[in-house]
Amino acid sequence: MNNKYKILVIEDEANILRFVTALLQANNYFVIAAETAEKGLLMFTSHHPDLVVLDLGLPDRDGTLLLQDIRKTSPVPVMVLSARSEESDKVEALDMGANDYVTKPFGSQEFAARVRSILRSNRHSAEEGKLPGGKFTSGEMTIDYDARKFYIYDTEIKLTQTEFNIIALLSEHFGKVMTYSAISKEIWGYFDSGSTKKLQVNMANIRKKLSLKPGENKFISNELGVGYRMH
């Protein structure tokens, strides 16, 4: 990686902000820092970062509200960095459009790896020539990689950033089973004991948005104990 990547860190704990800033700078990223939600939103709109590292427990406003504001205007990747470790908090943030959720305390190597993974996975665009015209079409499905939009019968299905990345990844391997570990490594950059659960939560949300009933294998099938297949 080189310093063309600009990362906005929104964190009110001074020691963590210093640590994260130093860690990112050591990996040759350009870092912008903010200690409040208000300042963070101002820095976001003025600097257009490539990635946002967002604490949820900000002094002036809950970070989830700031995440919602960001998602209203931009698909920029967001990594949540929070002391909240309950599964419900993680699911809520991921449903709102966070790309990853890191709990405090955290290891420096794992944190750096997750940053690399997010920047690497934010790659589906026509410019990279994934598919001619930046689109994938099969039957009732259309995926516009460049606009990051997913359609069924010409109706757009609103997906979070992570959900779209999963759909796009499965489409690249259309007709083939992708294992839970392979999908997790591509989407989040790692596979651990909680990865399958996190993937299943995102996939359940996708299926709900597609109005699929439990056990219905239209568009995407679950190969039990193995992974998922788009067909």
Long-range contacts (C-beta under 8 A, 24 or more apart in sequence): 1-27, 1-28, 1-29, 1-116, 1-119, 2-28, 3-28, 3-29, 3-30, 4-30, 5-29, 5-30, 5-50, 5-51, 5-119, 6-30, 6-32, 6-47, 6-48, 6-49, 6-50, 6-51, 7-31, 7-32, 7-49, 7-50, 7-51, 7-52, 7-53, 7-115, 8-32, 8-33, 8-34, 8-40, 8-43, 8-44, 8-47, 8-49, 8-51, 8-52, 8-53, 9-33, 9-34, 9-52, 9-53, 10-34, 10-35, 10-36, 10-37, 10-39, 10-40, 10-43, 10-52, 10-53, 10-54, 10-55, 10-58, 10-63, 10-66, 11-35, 11-53, 11-55, 11-81, 12-36, 12-55, 12-57, 12-58, 12-59, 13-55, 16-55, 16-81, 16-104, 20-53, 20-81, 20-111, 23-108, 23-111, 23-112, 24-112, 24-115, 27-112, 27-115, 29-115, 35-59, 36-60, 36-61, 37-61, 37-62, 37-63, 37-65, 37-66, 40-66, 41-66, 41-69, 41-70, 44-70, 44-74, 44-76, 48-76, 49-76, 50-76, 50-77, 50-119, 50-122, 51-76, 51-77, 51-78, 51-79, 51-115, 51-118, 51-119, 52-76, 52-77, 52-78, 52-79, 53-79, 53-81, 53-115, 54-78, 54-79, 54-80, 54-81, 54-98, 55-80, 55-81, 55-82, 56-80, 56-82, 56-84, 56-89, 56-93, 57-82, 57-83, 57-84, 64-92, 64-93, 64-96, 67-93, 67-96, 67-97, 67-98, 68-96, 68-97, 70-97, 71-96, 71-97, 71-160, 71-161, 75-148, 75-161, 77-118, 77-119, 77-121, 77-122, 77-161, 78-161, 79-114, 79-115, 79-118, 81-106, 90-198, 91-201, 94-160, 94-162, 94-198, 94-201, 94-202, 95-160, 95-205, 96-160, 97-160, 97-161, 97-162, 98-160, 98-161, 98-162, 99-161, 99-162, 99-165, 100-188, 110-190, 113-189, 113-190, 114-188, 114-189, 114-190, 116-189, 117-187, 117-188, 117-189, 117-190, 118-189, 120-189, 121-165, 121-186, 121-187, 121-188, 121-189, 122-165, 124-148, 124-164, 124-165, 124-168, 130-172, 136-168, 136-171, 136-174, 138-171, 138-174, 140-219, 141-171, 141-219, 143-167, 143-168, 143-171, 152-210, 152-219, 157-209, 157-210, 158-209, 159-206, 159-209, 160-202, 160-205, 162-187, 162-202, 163-202, 163-205, 163-206, 163-209, 166-199, 166-202, 166-203, 166-206, 167-206, 167-230, 170-220, 170-228, 170-229, 170-230, 171-230, 173-230, 174-230, 174-231, 175-229, 175-230, 175-231, 176-229, 177-223, 177-226, 177-227, 177-228, 177-229, 178-227, 178-228, 178-229, 179-226, 179-227, 180-226, 180-227, 180-228, 182-227, 183-227, 183-228, 203-228
